[in-house]
Amino acid sequence: QHELILFASNGEPKPLTTHDKSNIVRVSNIQSNNRVHPTQKPIEVLRYLVSSSSSEGDVVFDPMCGSGSALCAAKQLGRHYLGIEISPDYVKISKEQLDLIQSPFKWIKEEKA
């Protein structure tokens, strides 16, 4: 079982390779009873992609953020993040997931939706 993940970078792209020099990232699947979104990605995968393709202080953008896994990975790794989600239920879930993570940043102003 696999899933294709597409991500883009602004500027010079960094090559992504795993310890076995392939572009396949192998991680355990999220058990269905632990998912808060039907296509939720393991945060381990998102941490790998975010850390491999950005630096601390960069902005990570997820245009269909769902449960917020990419945003959580960005927050854990000291990146700024911006997510867009059409479903109010998943926006709430994303915010709840993000609230569980300690951020290395002190935000000066947080916009209210």
Summary of the structure (lengths in Angstrom):
residues: 113
radius of gyration: 14.3
end to end distance: 37.5
largest distance: 43.8
contacts: 240
relative contact order: 0.15
helix: 30%
strand: 7%
